[in-house]
Amino acid sequence: MRRVLIPGLLVLVVAAGIVFEVLSAGKDKQVAEPSPPLPTKVLQPPAVTLADLRGKPALVNFWASWCDPCREEAASVAAFDRTLHGNANLVGVDYTDQSGPAHAFIR
């Protein structure tokens, strides 16, 4: 478990750092454009909108049940989510799955 958890958390921290850097660097050079909305189809309630995420750090993780790296990082992502304790949001967005495989992946 530790062999999976530590690399997974490292990937998430690096990804969050890259997102932060891109967002903060863009403020000086260009006008920020609004993000596209999150999907409205919800696999696991509650539904979340970008407005709901305003005011707290958020990580949006795109995944699919057929994606091998997604399956490998799933336990680390779930462990990371449990460490947030409401201080940040982790939102998973399913990419091109049918409902059955997506629900099975979540379980």
N, C-alpha and C positions, 0 to 999 in steps of 0.2 A: 504494500500500500504506500509506503514511504517513497519507494522508487518512482511511483506515478505521481504522487502528490506534490513533491518538491519541484520537479520539472514543469508540471502543469501550472503551479502557482507562479513560477518564474516566467512562463510564457504570458500569463495574464498580466503580470506586473509590467513586463516589457511592452505589451500591447497597450496597456493603459498609459504608459509613459509616452509612447509614440502618438497616441490620440491627443494627449495633453499638449505635447510639443507642437503638433500640427495646428491645433485650435488656438494656442497662444501665439504662435508665429504669424498666423493669418490675420490677427487683429490689427497689426501695425500696417499691413500692406494692402488689404482689400476689405471690402464690406462683406460680412458673413451673410451667407444665404441660408434660408431656413432648411432644416433637414426634411427629408421626405417623411411622411407619416409612417408610423409602425403599422403592421398588418392589422386588420380588424378581426380576422378569424383567430379565435382564442382556443388553444388546446388545453390550457390549464388556467382557470380563472384566478385572479381577477384580470379583466382587460386593462391594458396600460396604454396611455397616450403620451406623447412627448410632453404635453402640459403637466401630466402627473409627475414626470421626472424632474421638472424644473426645481432648482434650489438644492439638489443633492447630486453628488457624483453618480454617474451611471455607466455601466458597461453593457453594451448590446452585443450578444454572442450569436452569430449566425451559425446554424447547424443543420444537419440532415441525417436521417437514420442510416442512409447508405454511405455516409462519409466515414472512412476508416479513422482519420485523425480526430473527428468529432467523437467517435466511440472511445478512442484512447484518452481524450481529455475530459470526458463526461464526469468521471469520479472526482477529478481535481476541481472542475467547475462547481460541482455540487458542494464540495468541501469548502471552497472559497466563498460560496454564497452563504454557508452557515456561519462564517466568520464575520460577516458584514454587520450583523445585529442592528439592522435598520439605519446604519450610517451611510449607506450607499445602496443603489439598486442594481441588480443583475437581471437583465431581460434577455430571454432566449427567443430567437426568431427562427422558426423552422423554414427551410428552403426546399421547395419542390417535392415535398413528401405527400403521400396519400395519408388520410386520417389514421388508418389502422397502424401502419409502421411507425408513424410519428408518436402515437399514444404508447405503443410498445416501447419505444426508445425512452420516453419520459419515465415509464415505470421502471 
